[in-house]
Amino acid sequence: MLEKWLPLIIYVVVFVAMMVLFTVISKRGKKVEYDERQELIRNRGYKYAFIILAVYIGLYGVFDYVTGIKWCDTYIGCFIGIFISITFIVVFSIFNDSYVPIQTKKRKFYLQVIFMIIIFSSMAIDNLFINKNVFIEGKLTKDSISIFVVTMFLIIFISLIIKDLSDRKQNMAEKI
């Protein structure tokens, strides 16, 4: 019986530990401040992310109802929509210079994203190659969530790198 719940217990413990760690780190650090421009951009991004989530959930429900094809468990489908929405808001904020607060080094954000990629990659590898429970009877299962989380953080990491390279190129062009 415990074997069935052990992965969920491990995920919850790791998640709580990460939240406690990030809370302690954020309380110790400086207060995060965004300028008015960044706040406006972030709020616009939240609006777009909400619309994307609403459209995704609607399309997911209509597809399920019309075709009757169950490609994943319902809650997995909802989580995928949440991951798409979160990825959008973060990438939107990164490319509009509103993800990193004023006077903050990006190194901290790189390290956080890399840490999350490592943690969830280990879970994804475990689910893909050891447990092999990602697909059961042609449907995505709860074990596929870690794959989507890794994908989300990889997209965020790549976006950070692209934006950083773009900013460096622009700064070098301005110096010339």
Helices and strands as residue ranges (DSSP letters): H 2-28, H 36-67, H 74-95, H 107-125, I 126-131, E 135-136, E 139-140, G 142-144, H 145-175
